[in-house]
Amino acid sequence: MPSPPGPADAVRLARSYALNQLCYQAAQDPRLRADLQTDPEATLEGLPLSADERGELLAGDIRALYDRGVHPLLLVRLATLELFGLDLDNYGRRLRAAPEPAPTKETGP
């Protein structure tokens, strides 16, 4: 049985919250989506993201975003909407390049 989430998990989830929220909101809010399409840099400046997170988004670096804890079902929205140079073809390739999660004592090597 997996162990309950610990403090490190809470920190990781808190840090990825703004990124997950952006992916969700981009699909729900037509104005945000239009702003991301026309001037992504300026739009991201107004959001609570670090410079590294903004850079990863602007580069369409799915692997880095996935490693930060952004859920792949939310990340795919960026590709579906063709934001940040992403589309469904390169999204799949970039996500498959993401490393497997490290084994835990519950899952083994």
Backbone as CSV, one residue per row, in Angstrom:
resi,resn,N_x,N_y,N_z,CA_x,CA_y,CA_z,C_x,C_y,C_z
1,MET,0.850,-1.170,0.000,0.000,0.000,0.000,0.899,1.237,0.000
2,PRO,0.600,2.230,-0.867,1.422,3.433,-0.916,1.324,4.226,0.380
3,SER,2.395,4.908,0.692,2.391,5.745,1.889,1.625,7.030,1.602
4,PRO,1.089,7.649,2.653,0.364,8.904,2.444,1.326,10.000,1.998
5,PRO,0.799,11.017,1.315,1.661,12.121,0.888,2.347,12.765,2.085
6,GLY,3.567,13.187,1.869,4.334,13.828,2.925,4.577,15.297,2.613
7,PRO,5.381,15.955,3.444,5.661,17.386,3.252,6.271,17.709,1.896
8,ALA,7.156,16.857,1.400,7.776,17.117,0.091,6.718,17.114,-1.020
9,ASP,5.728,16.214,-0.906,4.647,16.171,-1.895,3.818,17.450,-1.850
10,ALA,3.558,17.944,-0.652,2.769,19.168,-0.507,3.496,20.352,-1.122
11,VAL,4.796,20.436,-0.922,5.580,21.535,-1.494,5.547,21.452,-3.013
12,ARG,5.736,20.258,-3.556,5.718,20.079,-5.015,4.359,20.459,-5.595
13,LEU,3.286,20.045,-4.947,1.947,20.383,-5.432,1.690,21.878,-5.353
14,ALA,2.121,22.506,-4.279,1.923,23.947,-4.132,2.685,24.706,-5.210
15,ARG,3.896,24.259,-5.506,4.700,24.935,-6.517,4.125,24.762,-7.919
16,SER,3.472,23.650,-8.184,2.933,23.419,-9.523,1.503,23.947,-9.679
17,TYR,0.901,24.442,-8.612,-0.484,24.875,-8.659,-0.713,25.953,-9.717
18,ALA,0.121,26.987,-9.738,-0.076,28.088,-10.685,0.032,27.598,-12.129
19,LEU,0.929,26.658,-12.375,1.075,26.106,-13.726,-0.139,25.264,-14.108
20,ASN,-0.596,24.427,-13.190,-1.794,23.626,-13.451,-2.994,24.538,-13.687
21,GLN,-3.104,25.587,-12.894,-4.216,26.530,-13.026,-4.165,27.235,-14.381
22,LEU,-2.972,27.609,-14.821,-2.837,28.260,-16.123,-3.317,27.329,-17.242
23,CYS,-2.913,26.073,-17.196,-3.339,25.117,-18.229,-4.858,24.990,-18.250
24,TYR,-5.458,24.918,-17.076,-6.915,24.805,-16.978,-7.585,26.069,-17.501
25,GLN,-7.117,27.225,-17.029,-7.736,28.500,-17.393,-7.590,28.804,-18.877
26,ALA,-6.486,28.392,-19.489,-6.291,28.648,-20.919,-7.410,28.001,-21.743
27,ALA,-7.887,26.867,-21.293,-8.966,26.177,-22.006,-10.338,26.772,-21.685
28,GLN,-10.466,27.399,-20.528,-11.773,27.889,-20.081,-12.024,29.361,-20.401
29,ASP,-10.962,30.149,-20.463,-11.095,31.594,-20.573,-10.646,32.074,-21.957
30,PRO,-11.598,32.417,-22.828,-11.235,32.836,-24.187,-10.318,34.066,-24.226
31,ARG,-10.492,34.975,-23.295,-9.635,36.176,-23.277,-8.194,35.812,-22.922
32,LEU,-8.010,34.984,-21.906,-6.659,34.542,-21.544,-6.027,33.801,-22.714
33,ARG,-6.790,32.931,-23.330,-6.286,32.162,-24.470,-5.840,33.103,-25.605
34,ALA,-6.639,34.102,-25.907,-6.285,35.064,-26.955,-5.024,35.835,-26.572
35,ASP,-4.912,36.226,-25.313,-3.715,36.943,-24.852,-2.477,36.057,-24.954
36,LEU,-2.621,34.788,-24.628,-1.483,33.857,-24.730,-1.084,33.639,-26.181
37,GLN,-2.044,33.702,-27.081,-1.740,33.520,-28.499,-1.090,34.761,-29.101
38,THR,-1.521,35.937,-28.683,-1.007,37.166,-29.297,0.260,37.697,-28.638
39,ASP,0.364,37.612,-27.315,1.550,38.117,-26.617,1.816,37.264,-25.376
40,PRO,2.324,36.050,-25.594,2.504,35.141,-24.456,3.460,35.679,-23.386
41,GLU,4.525,36.346,-23.789,5.482,36.852,-22.802,4.840,37.850,-21.851
42,ALA,4.135,38.821,-22.404,3.486,39.831,-21.570,2.403,39.203,-20.696
43,THR,1.662,38.260,-21.242,0.597,37.606,-20.482,1.162,36.836,-19.306
44,LEU,2.250,36.115,-19.531,2.856,35.331,-18.452,3.481,36.213,-17.382
45,GLU,3.953,37.399,-17.762,4.551,38.322,-16.789,3.561,38.672,-15.684
46,GLY,2.289,38.737,-16.026,1.271,39.107,-15.045,0.802,37.972,-14.160
47,LEU,1.386,36.800,-14.317,0.949,35.624,-13.546,1.983,35.267,-12.481
48,PRO,1.549,34.597,-11.411,2.465,34.248,-10.322,3.356,33.051,-10.673
49,LEU,4.260,33.271,-11.625,5.166,32.223,-12.092,6.600,32.705,-11.932
50,SER,7.496,31.766,-11.716,8.913,32.118,-11.653,9.434,32.363,-13.070
51,ALA,10.597,32.974,-13.156,11.218,33.201,-14.463,11.482,31.869,-15.163
52,ASP,11.902,30.850,-14.412,12.141,29.528,-15.000,10.856,28.924,-15.545
53,GLU,9.769,29.048,-14.792,8.487,28.504,-15.252,8.022,29.221,-16.518
54,ARG,8.161,30.545,-16.543,7.788,31.293,-17.747,8.628,30.845,-18.938
55,GLY,9.923,30.672,-18.712,10.801,30.232,-19.792,10.435,28.856,-20.321
56,GLU,10.090,27.951,-19.426,9.693,26.594,-19.835,8.393,26.620,-20.635
57,LEU,7.458,27.456,-20.214,6.214,27.587,-20.974,6.485,28.160,-22.357
58,LEU,7.235,29.247,-22.410,7.507,29.902,-23.694,8.256,28.991,-24.650
59,ALA,9.088,28.108,-24.102,9.840,27.158,-24.929,9.023,25.914,-25.267
60,GLY,7.831,25.775,-24.674,7.036,24.565,-24.888,7.726,23.339,-24.319
61,ASP,8.431,23.525,-23.214,9.230,22.454,-22.606,8.347,21.578,-21.713
62,ILE,7.624,20.674,-22.361,6.696,19.787,-21.661,7.417,18.944,-20.607
63,ARG,8.589,18.463,-20.940,9.321,17.626,-19.990,9.591,18.378,-18.692
64,ALA,10.079,19.607,-18.795,10.378,20.380,-17.589,9.106,20.668,-16.797
65,LEU,8.027,20.991,-17.489,6.765,21.267,-16.803,6.226,20.008,-16.129
66,TYR,6.308,18.887,-16.809,5.895,17.598,-16.241,6.731,17.288,-14.997
67,ASP,8.036,17.516,-15.096,8.923,17.275,-13.955,8.587,18.175,-12.771
68,ARG,8.022,19.326,-13.050,7.615,20.246,-11.974,6.321,19.790,-11.296
69,GLY,5.644,18.829,-11.888,4.418,18.326,-11.283,3.148,18.755,-11.989
70,VAL,3.277,19.348,-13.167,2.074,19.721,-13.910,1.453,18.446,-14.476
71,HIS,0.174,18.288,-14.268,-0.521,17.070,-14.678,-0.580,16.981,-16.202
72,PRO,-0.254,15.811,-16.768,-0.257,15.686,-18.234,-1.620,15.934,-18.872
73,LEU,-2.704,15.667,-18.172,-4.021,15.942,-18.749,-4.316,17.442,-18.802
74,LEU,-3.647,18.210,-17.960,-3.766,19.658,-18.062,-2.776,20.200,-19.085
75,LEU,-1.577,19.626,-19.132,-0.583,20.047,-20.120,-1.086,19.856,-21.546
76,VAL,-1.821,18.782,-21.789,-2.281,18.510,-23.152,-3.203,19.623,-23.661
77,ARG,-3.815,20.356,-22.757,-4.666,21.469,-23.187,-3.847,22.516,-23.933
78,LEU,-2.607,22.718,-23.493,-1.750,23.687,-24.189,-1.508,23.247,-25.625
79,ALA,-1.327,21.940,-25.818,-1.099,21.415,-27.169,-2.382,21.462,-27.992
80,THR,-3.500,21.112,-27.384,-4.784,21.145,-28.088,-5.098,22.558,-28.578
81,LEU,-4.735,23.538,-27.762,-4.981,24.936,-28.118,-3.849,25.535,-28.946
82,GLU,-2.813,24.727,-29.178,-1.629,25.147,-29.944,-1.000,26.412,-29.379
83,LEU,-0.769,26.388,-28.070,-0.092,27.480,-27.387,1.379,27.138,-27.200
84,PHE,2.216,28.138,-27.127,3.644,27.995,-26.844,4.362,27.081,-27.837
85,GLY,3.909,27.091,-29.091,4.552,26.275,-30.116,4.255,24.796,-30.012
86,LEU,3.264,24.447,-29.227,2.904,23.045,-29.035,1.762,22.652,-29.960
87,ASP,1.736,21.381,-30.315,0.596,20.763,-30.981,0.547,19.323,-30.487
88,LEU,-0.477,18.597,-30.893,-0.636,17.236,-30.365,0.498,16.309,-30.776
89,ASP,1.103,16.536,-31.927,2.204,15.697,-32.367,3.453,15.922,-31.508
90,ASN,3.896,17.166,-31.365,5.118,17.366,-30.589,4.877,17.204,-29.087
91,TYR,3.656,17.405,-28.628,3.346,17.153,-27.213,3.637,15.697,-26.862
92,GLY,3.130,14.788,-27.669,3.338,13.366,-27.406,4.805,12.991,-27.393
93,ARG,5.550,13.481,-28.355,6.996,13.192,-28.401,7.705,13.752,-27.176
94,ARG,7.371,14.972,-26.827,8.047,15.607,-25.688,7.670,14.948,-24.365
95,LEU,6.427,14.547,-24.226,6.029,13.899,-22.979,6.649,12.514,-22.853
96,ARG,6.728,11.777,-23.952,7.358,10.454,-23.896,8.831,10.557,-23.523
97,ALA,9.435,11.696,-23.773,10.835,11.902,-23.409,10.991,12.119,-21.908
98,ALA,9.878,12.339,-21.211,9.959,12.554,-19.763,10.381,11.262,-19.079
99,PRO,11.279,11.365,-18.106,11.723,10.158,-17.408,10.608,9.553,-16.564
100,GLU,10.718,8.278,-16.337,9.778,7.598,-15.453,9.998,8.092,-14.029
101,PRO,8.942,8.136,-13.212,9.142,8.525,-11.815,10.096,7.565,-11.117
102,ALA,10.851,8.094,-10.197,11.802,7.270,-9.432,11.024,6.230,-8.642
103,PRO,11.540,5.007,-8.565,10.847,3.984,-7.780,10.853,4.341,-6.305
104,THR,9.813,3.921,-5.649,9.737,4.090,-4.195,9.857,2.722,-3.556
105,LYS,9.963,2.692,-2.262,10.079,1.380,-1.627,8.811,0.549,-1.820
106,GLU,7.659,1.214,-2.075,6.417,0.494,-2.313,6.399,-0.130,-3.716
107,THR,6.950,0.598,-4.711,6.883,0.094,-6.084,8.110,-0.707,-6.466
108,GLY,9.210,-0.529,-5.745,10.431,-1.274,-6.036,11.181,-0.689,-7.202
109,PRO,12.354,-1.268,-7.507,13.190,-0.745,-8.599,12.635,-1.024,-9.969
